[in-house]
Amino acid sequence: MTHHRIVIIGSGPAGLTAAIYTARANLEPLIIEGEPSSTSDQPGGQLMLTTEVENFPGFPDGIMGPELMGRMRQQAERFGAEFLTEKVTAVDFSVRPFVVTVRQHTVTADSVIVSTGAQSLMLGLEDEARLLGHGLSTCATCDGFFFRGQEIAVVGGGDSAVEEATFLTKFASKVHLIHRRDTLRASKIMQDRALSNPIIEPVWNAVVERLLGTDRLEGAVLRDTVTGQTRTLPLQGLFVAIGHRPNTDLFRGILDMEDNGYLITRPGSTATNIDGVFACGDVQDHTYRQAITAAGSGCMAAIDAERWLESSH
């Protein structure tokens, strides 16, 4: 069993920024970064599944998601952060120091920062992993710019799907809004705005059955949920907006969370309901979900944890 002043669970932009700050404060953090085999527990977070990132400040020519995460990791290591590429299997926050179980062994920590992120819910199609970042996307604000003048589609019927479709009309020549029913779940004002937009064309009672294209997305096969008939819709881009799921199963019954699983932090702070445990990034943010906001909250968590350690130890 090893003891650390601070353990960071998760290594996306939030976790790595927290690692940089706590390492520079000589807290010698241990970052438990997850396993490469798991998309929900992927070292580097969702940016490892992204191709080009053009909206992270400081990279005027853009940077590949994995490279950005690699650079953040190197920066944390330079200041003395230690990494463990394993999956956390249990936590015990009822004892001091806290106990974090990783497979067969345990580590103890005076303070813990939770930055396990969230994952986009996907359609469950065979070619999704291959085409993600090559015409298939889960983030309009990240990737909409790449589809200027192109014909694209958004899958979903809730607020986020309608919001993404409306946002994408700034770039695309046409946005098909594909929904499995004949009415949207989104709020009335958002529905009205979208359905009155001439660029948005609703596709009712339809589900995506198959994705087409080898190196890049070229279209989708849609199945009519009423008649069962299928048809091909040629597309250059497809945005999946059927929701996100925070990676918080590990903390159920331990940390306070909203009904949808997102961790609750105190207003103006990254503190959770347990003294000495902090949360940052997409695991507690279902509003912005950007790499830059995750990094910012990682900085906040590091400062909160450092101050807490100073005052309590």
N, C-alpha and C positions, 0 to 999 in steps of 0.2 A: 504494500500500500504506500503510495506517495502522497505527500501533502503539498498543496499550492495555495498561495494567498488568493489567487483568482483563477477560476476555470470558466472558459467560454465554450458554450455548446453551440456549434454551427460555424461555418466559415464562408458565408456569403459576404457581400459588401459591409453589412452591419457587424458581423463577427470579426472580420479582418480589420475594420477600422477600430473597433474596441481593442483588438489585439495590439495594434500600432500604438494607441494612446496608453494602454496599461503597461506595455513593454517599455515605452519611453519613460514611464513613471517608476521604473525599476521594480515593478510588481511581478515580473517573470511569469506571465500568464501561460496556462496550458490551454491550447485550443483543440477541442475534440471535434474533428471535422467531418465525421460521417464516413460512408463507404462509397467508392467509385461505382459500385454495381447498382446503387439505388438512386432512382430519379427523385425520390422524396427526401433523400438524406444525402444528397450529392455534395462532395467537397466543392466549395466555390459557389454553391447555390444555383439559382435559375440562370445566372449569366453564363454558366458553363454550357447551357443549351442554346445560347444566343449566338448569332454570327457577329455582325458588326454593330457596335455601340457608337452612335454619333452624338449623343446628347449628354455625355459625361464631361463636365468642364475640364479643360486642360488638354483635350485631344482634338485639335481643330480638324484633323483629317480622319477622325474616327479611330476606333481600336476594336479588335476582336474581343468578345466577352471573355473567353478563356485567358487571353493575354492580360487583360486588365486585372483579372483575379490573381493570376500568377505574379504580377508586379506587386499587388497589395500584399500577397503572402511573403514575397521576398523582403518587402519593407518591414513587415512585422518580425521576420526572422532576424533581420539586421539588428534590431533592438533587443533581441534575446527571447522572443516568443518561442514556445516549444509546441510542436504539433503532434497529435496522435490521430492516425487515420483509422478510426474504429467507430462503431456505432454505440451510442449510449443506450443501455438496456433498462436502467432504472435509476431513479434519484430518490434520496431521502433528505428532505429539507426540515424534518422535525428534530434533527439532532445538530449539535454544533461540535466540531465543524461539519459542514454539509458533506454527504456521501454521494458520490456519483459512480455508478457501476458501469463498467465497460467490459462486456463479455464476461470473462472469468475473474477479472481483477477489479479492484475499487481504487478510486482516488478520493482524497478529502480536500475540501476547499473552505476558506474563510468566507469567500463571496463567489457567487455564480452569476454569469451573464448568459441569458437564454437568447440565442439568435438563430433558431432552427428554421426560420423562413416559412414560406407557404408554397404550395404547388398549384398550378393551374389545372382545373379539371379538364380532362381531354375526352375525345369522342370514343376512344378505345378502338381505333382503326389500325390495321396492320402497318400502313405506311407512314403513320404519324411521326415516329421517331426519326425516320429517314428524311422527311421533308420539313421538319421543324427548322426554321431559320432559312429555308429555301422556298419561300412562298407561303408556308404555313406559319402562323404566328399566334401568340396569346396576348399581345400587347400593342394596341393601336398607337398609343403615344410613343412607344419605342420605335415602331417599324412603319407607321403610316407613310412617312416621307418617301420610302423606297417604292411606293406604288403610285407615283404621280402619273395621272393620265391612263391608268390601267383599270381593268374590270375586276372587281374583287367581291368577296362575300363575307358576311359576319354570321356566325351560328349562335343563336340564343334568342331569348324573348324577354329577359329581365332588364332592369335599369342599365346594367353595365353593357349589355349587348347593344341596346338602343343608343347609349351614350357613345360607344365606340363607332357604331355605324354613322352617327351624325358627325363625329370628329373626322372620320375618314372621307367624308364628302369634300373636305378641303383639298384632297389630293386625287382621289379616284375619279374616273369618268362615270362609273356606275358602281353602286353598292347594293348587292342583293342581301336582304335580311332574311335568313333561313330560320323558320321556326316550326316546331313539330305540331303546333296547334293552329287554330285560325284566329286567335286573339293573343295579343302580347300581355306579358305579366308586368311590364314596366308601368311607371306612374303615368297618369293621364297626360300631364303636360309634356313629358318626354315622348310619349307616343305621338301626340299631335304634331310636335315639332318634326319628328322623323318622318311620319307618314305624309306630311305636306311638303317634304323636300323632294324635288323632282329627280334628284340623283339616286335616292333610295327606292328600291323596288322590293316590296315584301314578297317572300316566297312562302306561302302558307302550307300547313299540313305536309311538311317535308323534313326528312332526315338525311344526313349525309351517310351514304352506305360505303363509298369507296373513294379514295383519292387517286387522281391520275397524274402521271408525270414521272420521269426517271430521275433526272438531276434537279429539276425544279417542278413545282406544282403547275399543272397545265389545265386542271379542271377537277370536277367532282361529280360522282354519280349520286343523284338524289332519288330517294324512294318516297312516293306519295303515301302518307300514313292512312289515307282513306281508301284509295283504289289499289294500292300495292304496286302500281306501275313505276318503272324507273326511267330516268332521263339523264342525259349528260349536260352539265352546265360548264362551258369553257370559262376558266378563271386564271388570272395571274397571281391572285392572293386569296387566302382564306384565313379569317381571324376567328378563333374559338373563344367565345365569351359566355361560357356556361357556368362560370363561378370559380372561386379559389377555395382551397382548403389549407388552413394553417397546419403546420407540422407540430401539433400540441398533444398528441395522444399520450406521450410520456408524462405529461403534467396534469392529466385529468384527476380531479379530486385533490390536487395538491396546490395548484395555483388558480386564482380566480380567473375565469374566462367568460366571454360572452357566449350566447347560445350557439353561435356559428363557430366557436372554438378559438377565436382570437383572444390572446392574453390581455388582461386589463391592467393598465399601468396608471399610477396616480397622475392627476392633471399636472402638466408642466414638469413631469419627471418620468424616468424609466423604471421607477420602483414598482415592484409587484406587491401583493398582499403579504409576502414573507420578507421580513427585514433581512437585507443582505443579498436578496435575489432580484436581479434586474432583467428587463426584457427590451429588445430593440429590433428594428427591421420589420420585415413583412409578417413576422409572427404576432405582432401587435398592431399592425397598420393595414387596414383594409380600405383605406381611402386613396393613398397616393401610389404605393407599390412601385416605386422607382429606385434604381440603384443609388442615386444621389441622396434621396431621403433616407434610405436604409443606412447609408454611410454616415449621414448626419446624426441619426439616432444612435448609431454605434459609438460615435464620439461622446454623445450625451451619457450613454450607459457607462462608459469608461470613467468619465468624470464623476458621475454619481457614485460609482463603486469605489473609486479612489477616496472620495470624501467620506464615504461611509466607513471604509476601513480605517481611515485616520481618526475618525471620531469614536469608533467603537473598539479599536485595538490599540 
